[in-house]
Amino acid sequence: MIGETIVVAEAEVQQQGETLRKEDLPEYKAFAHLTGVPIWVSEAARAHNIPQQTISRWIKTGIIKRIGENGNKILIDAADVAYCAKIYHDRNTKQGRRLFDDDGLPYKLKTGPLAA
């Protein structure tokens, strides 16, 4: 019918089409040259000025890939860390705020003045 508007949920459209991955985002592509480069958790925390506990949480949730271990040090993917650090600092987040969805994409607020 002409002149009617159809409203479709964004999540529904993503399910039908290709699923967006964090690796497809421009924010991640900026750090693609670091993919597979190992960095220690404590080194990443210092280099990116992010609490070590926050990085550990991102590892547990799978947002940051664990590459291996060197003794008692956990090695993680430098590209994942740099991507997460960019989102973390760009959002100027406060403790307890959600930064990423289950797929590692920047979390979109559902309500409020910052909702997109």
C-alpha positions as CSV (number, residue, x, y, z in Angstrom):
1,M,0.0,0.0,0.0
2,I,1.2,3.5,-0.8
3,G,1.8,6.0,2.0
4,E,2.1,3.5,4.8
5,T,5.1,3.3,7.1
6,I,6.5,0.1,8.3
7,V,8.6,0.0,11.5
8,V,11.1,-2.8,11.9
9,A,13.3,-3.5,14.9
10,E,17.0,-3.2,14.2
11,A,17.7,-6.5,15.9
12,E,15.2,-8.2,13.6
13,V,16.9,-6.8,10.5
14,Q,20.4,-7.9,11.7
15,Q,19.0,-11.4,12.2
16,Q,17.9,-11.6,8.6
17,G,21.0,-10.1,7.1
18,E,24.6,-10.6,7.9
19,T,25.5,-10.3,11.6
20,L,27.7,-7.3,12.3
21,R,31.0,-8.2,14.0
22,K,33.3,-5.9,15.9
23,E,36.1,-6.6,13.4
24,D,33.9,-4.9,10.7
25,L,33.7,-1.6,12.6
26,P,36.0,1.3,11.6
27,E,37.0,1.6,15.3
28,Y,38.4,-1.9,15.2
29,K,39.9,-1.7,11.7
30,A,42.1,1.2,12.9
31,F,43.9,-1.4,15.1
32,A,43.8,-4.3,12.7
33,H,47.6,-4.2,12.3
34,L,47.8,-5.3,16.0
35,T,45.7,-8.5,15.4
36,G,47.5,-11.5,16.9
37,V,50.1,-9.4,18.7
38,P,50.3,-10.6,22.3
39,I,50.3,-8.2,25.2
40,W,50.1,-9.0,28.9
41,V,47.0,-7.9,30.8
42,S,49.0,-5.7,33.3
43,E,50.9,-4.1,30.4
44,A,47.7,-3.5,28.5
45,A,46.1,-1.9,31.6
46,R,49.1,0.5,32.0
47,A,49.4,1.3,28.3
48,H,45.7,2.1,27.9
49,N,45.0,3.6,31.4
50,I,42.3,1.1,32.1
51,P,41.8,-0.8,35.3
52,Q,43.2,-4.4,35.1
53,Q,39.9,-5.7,36.5
54,T,38.0,-4.2,33.6
55,I,40.3,-5.9,31.1
56,S,40.0,-9.2,32.9
57,R,36.2,-8.9,32.7
58,W,36.4,-8.2,29.0
59,I,38.5,-11.4,28.7
60,K,36.0,-13.5,30.6
61,T,33.1,-12.2,28.5
62,G,35.1,-12.9,25.3
63,I,35.4,-9.4,24.0
64,I,39.1,-9.6,24.3
65,K,40.7,-12.8,22.9
66,R,43.1,-14.7,25.1
67,I,46.1,-15.7,23.0
68,G,48.1,-17.8,25.5
69,E,50.2,-17.7,28.6
70,N,53.8,-17.0,29.4
71,G,54.5,-18.3,32.9
72,N,51.8,-16.8,35.1
73,K,51.1,-13.9,32.7
74,I,48.1,-14.1,30.4
75,L,48.7,-12.9,26.9
76,I,45.8,-11.2,25.1
77,D,45.2,-9.8,21.6
78,A,46.6,-6.2,21.3
79,A,44.0,-5.2,18.6
80,D,41.1,-6.2,20.9
81,V,42.6,-4.3,23.8
82,A,43.2,-1.1,21.7
83,Y,39.6,-1.3,20.3
84,C,38.1,-1.7,23.7
85,A,40.3,1.1,25.1
86,K,39.1,3.4,22.3
87,I,35.4,2.7,23.1
88,Y,36.1,3.0,26.9
89,H,37.8,6.4,26.6
90,D,35.5,7.8,23.9
91,R,32.4,7.0,26.0
92,N,34.1,8.5,29.1
93,T,32.2,5.9,31.0
94,K,31.5,5.6,34.7
95,Q,31.9,2.5,36.7
96,G,29.0,0.0,36.3
97,R,27.9,1.3,32.9
98,R,27.7,-1.3,30.1
99,L,30.1,-0.6,27.2
100,F,29.7,-3.7,24.9
101,D,26.8,-5.9,23.9
102,D,27.2,-9.7,23.8
103,D,28.8,-9.6,20.4
104,G,31.5,-7.1,21.4
105,L,29.9,-4.2,19.7
106,P,29.5,-0.8,21.4
107,Y,26.4,-1.0,23.5
108,K,23.5,1.2,22.3
109,L,21.5,2.9,25.0
110,K,17.8,2.1,24.7
111,T,16.5,5.2,26.5
112,G,17.6,8.6,27.8
113,P,19.3,11.7,26.2
114,L,22.2,9.7,24.9
115,A,20.2,7.0,23.1
116,A,20.9,6.8,19.4
